[in-house]
């Protein structure tokens, strides 16, 4: 656990010992540098406090931990959209508010330890809403039809535009998402983003096409 609230760490450790004996807090440190100094300490899940561990290096640290086989679960008093946007792409795959019950935290720890994620719809929605580009009505139509599996030619025919115009729309769409730090460079990326925004019903990723 990386946090500056030692009393919280000790309380959590005691709770785990009593209620979740299969889970054990291996180490408690105040900051990431202190954790990195204990390179020989093997942990399955890092509880990373976002209230006290910030800075431009944070995504790099998270990615290094993930690359080393460690899962990262963010904790904070409340979701911090811009921080979550920084660490989720780096490999962190969970968030728990400090106001949640210890049972929620232990459930999240178990989920990450087995390779799953723990991100509630409310948290995911707050991150997404705070970082969406403004697309025009036509850009949104092109994105949804293309992300749903249509080719550029099919999109152009359905919307009564030329293929070159459809390609221009897709280029602008990708530029707008890239400007807010979201990569949608492929058709699968666009499909996944539309799913995350709740714009498409559950469906398999579209097959890659030459019209990317």
C-alpha positions in Angstrom: 0.0 0.0 0.0 1.4 3.4 -1.0 -0.3 6.0 1.1 0.6 8.7 3.7 -2.3 7.8 6.1 -0.5 5.2 8.2 -3.5 4.7 10.5 -5.6 3.8 7.5 -3.0 1.3 6.4 -2.8 -0.3 9.9 -6.6 -0.4 10.1 -6.8 -2.1 6.7 -4.1 -4.6 7.6 -5.9 -5.5 10.8 -9.2 -5.9 9.0 -7.7 -8.1 6.3 -6.1 -10.3 9.1 -9.5 -10.8 10.7 -11.9 -11.0 7.8 -9.7 -11.9 4.8 -6.8 -14.1 6.1 -5.9 -15.1 2.5 -5.1 -11.5 1.8 -2.1 -9.9 3.4 -0.6 -6.4 3.4 3.0 -7.1 2.5 4.4 -3.6 3.0 3.2 0.0 3.7 5.1 3.0 2.4 4.5 6.7 2.1 5.4 7.3 -1.5 6.5 5.6 -4.7 10.2 6.2 -4.2 10.0 4.2 -0.9 8.3 1.4 -2.7 10.8 1.3 -5.5 13.6 1.1 -2.9 12.1 -2.2 -1.9 12.6 -3.8 -5.3 13.0 -7.2 -3.7 9.5 -7.1 -2.1 7.1 -9.2 -4.2 3.5 -8.0 -4.3 0.5 -9.0 -6.4 -1.5 -5.8 -6.1 -0.4 -2.2 -5.3 -3.0 0.0 -3.5 -2.0 3.4 -4.9 -3.3 6.4 -3.1 -4.1 9.2 -5.7 -4.6 11.7 -2.9 -0.9 11.7 -2.0 0.9 10.2 -5.0 0.9 12.5 -8.1 3.2 14.0 -10.6 4.1 13.6 -14.3 6.1 10.4 -13.6 3.1 8.5 -12.2 2.0 6.9 -15.5 5.6 5.7 -16.0 5.8 4.2 -12.5 2.5 2.5 -13.0 3.5 1.0 -16.4 6.8 -0.2 -14.9 4.9 -2.0 -12.1 2.5 -3.6 -14.5 5.3 -4.7 -16.8 6.8 -6.3 -13.8 3.7 -8.4 -13.2 2.1 -6.3 -10.5 -1.5 -5.1 -10.7 -2.3 -1.5 -9.7 -5.5 -0.6 -7.8 -6.0 3.2 -7.3 -7.7 4.4 -4.1 -8.7 8.0 -3.2 -11.4 9.9 -1.4 -13.2 10.3 -4.7 -12.5 9.7 -8.4 -10.0 12.1 -9.9 -10.8 12.0 -13.6 -7.6 13.5 -14.9 -5.5 11.2 -12.8 -7.4 8.2 -13.7 -7.1 9.2 -17.4 -3.3 9.2 -16.9 -2.9 5.9 -15.1 -5.6 3.7 -16.7 -3.9 3.6 -20.1 -0.6 2.9 -18.3 -2.1 -0.3 -17.0 -3.9 0.5 -13.7 -7.1 -1.5 -13.8 -9.1 -0.6 -10.8 -10.4 2.2 -8.5 -12.0 2.1 -5.0 -13.1 5.2 -3.1 -11.9 5.4 0.5 -15.5 5.9 1.5 -16.3 2.4 0.2 -16.5 -0.5 2.6 -13.5 -2.8 3.3 -15.5 -5.6 1.6 -15.5 -3.6 -1.7 -11.8 -3.1 -1.4 -11.1 -6.8 -0.8 -13.4 -7.7 -3.7 -11.4 -5.3 -5.9 -8.1 -6.8 -4.7 -9.2 -10.3 -5.5 -10.4 -9.2 -9.0 -7.1 -7.6 -9.9 -5.1 -10.5 -8.5 -6.8 -12.9 -10.9 -6.3 -10.6 -13.8 -9.7 -8.8 -13.9 -10.5 -5.2 -13.4 -12.6 -3.2 -10.9 -14.1 -0.1 -12.4 -17.7 0.8 -11.6 -19.9 2.2 -14.2 -20.1 5.5 -12.3 -16.3 5.9 -12.2 -15.9 4.9 -15.8 -18.7 7.4 -16.8 -17.2 10.2 -14.8 -13.8 9.7 -16.5 -15.4 9.4 -20.0 -17.7 12.4 -19.6 -14.8 14.7 -18.4 -12.7 13.9 -21.5 -14.9 13.6 -24.5 -14.2 15.6 -27.7 -17.1 17.6 -29.2 -18.1 15.9 -32.4 -20.5 17.3 -35.0 -23.7 15.5 -35.8 -22.3 14.2 -39.0 -19.0 13.2 -37.5 -20.9 11.2 -34.8 -23.0 9.5 -37.6 -19.9 8.5 -39.5 -18.1 7.3 -36.4 -21.1 5.1 -35.2 -21.7 3.5 -38.6 -18.0 2.8 -39.2 -17.4 1.6 -35.6 -20.4 -0.7 -36.0 -18.6 -2.5 -38.8 -19.4 -0.7 -42.1 -16.7 0.0 -44.6 -15.9 3.5 -45.6 -17.7 2.9 -48.9 -20.8 1.6 -47.1 -20.7 4.6 -44.7 -20.5 7.0 -47.7 -23.3 5.4 -49.5 -25.6 5.3 -46.5 -25.0 9.0 -45.7 -25.0 10.1 -49.3 -21.5 11.5 -49.2 -18.3 10.6 -51.2 -15.8 8.1 -49.8 -13.2 11.0 -49.7 -15.6 13.0 -47.5 -16.2 10.0 -45.2 -12.4 9.6 -44.9 -12.1 13.3 -44.0 -14.7 12.9 -41.3 -12.8 9.9 -39.9 -9.6 11.8 -39.9 -11.1 14.7 -38.0 -12.7 12.4 -35.5 -9.4 10.7 -34.8 -7.7 14.1 -34.5 -10.3 15.3 -32.0 -10.0 12.2 -29.8 -6.2 12.4 -30.0 -6.3 16.0 -28.8 -7.9 14.8 -25.5 -5.5 11.9 -25.1 -7.7 9.1 -26.5 -6.2 6.9 -29.3 -8.7 5.6 -31.9 -6.2 5.0 -34.6 -7.9 1.7 -35.8 -11.4 0.6 -36.4 -11.3 -1.6 -33.4 -10.3 1.4 -31.3 -13.3 3.3 -32.6 -15.6 0.4 -31.8 -14.3 0.1 -28.3 -14.6 3.8 -27.7 -18.2 3.9 -28.9 -18.9 0.9 -26.6 -17.3 2.7 -23.6 -19.5 5.8 -24.3 -22.6 3.6 -24.4 -23.3 4.4 -28.1 -23.2 0.8 -29.3 -24.9 -2.3 -27.9 -22.6 -5.2 -26.9 -21.2 -6.7 -30.0 -17.9 -8.3 -31.2 -15.1 -6.1 -32.3 -15.4 -5.4 -36.1 -13.0 -7.2 -38.3 -10.0 -5.1 -39.4 -10.4 -3.7 -42.9 -8.0 -2.0 -45.3 -10.0 1.2 -44.8 -8.6 2.3 -41.5 
